[in-house]
Amino acid sequence: MGTVFSFDIRGVTDQARVRAGLQAAVAWLHRADEIFSTYRPDSQIMRLGRGELELSGCVTEVSEVLELCAGAERESDGWFTAGYAGGLDPTGLVKGWAVERAVRMITSSGAGSVCLNGGGDIQLTGGPWRVGIADPLRPGELVTVVAVQDGGLGVATSGPAERGCHIVDPHTGVAPAEALASVTVVCPAGLTSADVRATAAYAMGGRARDWLEALPGTEGFAVTAGGGSWTTSGFHRYTSAARV
């Protein structure tokens, strides 16, 4: 997927079983990359987009992802979309979805707590965990810390700091008019939701706070291009836990 993945696994009682779960999770991430990579001309998603392959000829995961993308597009009123410039690119959802599934594989093997970081998008189970959010304007520094004492949490950040401007306003095809330096979204429902909502929120720019505020089970934190910041009303629950 063009990025680094790291695993932190704790609460292991049966090392052989958990190691097998970890190996299955790594194999799954490679498989997801083979199916959905937009850098592989022979991936199923690229062949589907070029009309060389019918949806019925794809593995079932492709239909699952496209259905999730359609739901995210409806939820965001088109600010998240898998169809850019007439093409097909669901990668704004795939990484979070793949990471979330990989974590389930590891926890089902008996791991008590798992942190899987896929290029800065993180799925947590168990705990306690503390996740530093990088300052997009000051490399090497943290802008805040998210914490969870026990339970699942998806933490996703979108913005141009690491990869340059790769998220555009899907309605215009250009960078958001009210650009943010970064948006971090946390969702107990998991990283799939957090990932697509962070992408949509970044594309929205100045409209993002009200939209995130209205979503159940979702909190957000943003750094503005000018160095300011804002949060949704419940985000403090995660930062308060971090101070304990």
Order of alpha helices (4+ residues) and beta strands (2+ residues): beta-alpha-alpha-alpha-alpha-beta-beta-beta-beta-beta-beta-alpha-alpha-beta-beta-alpha
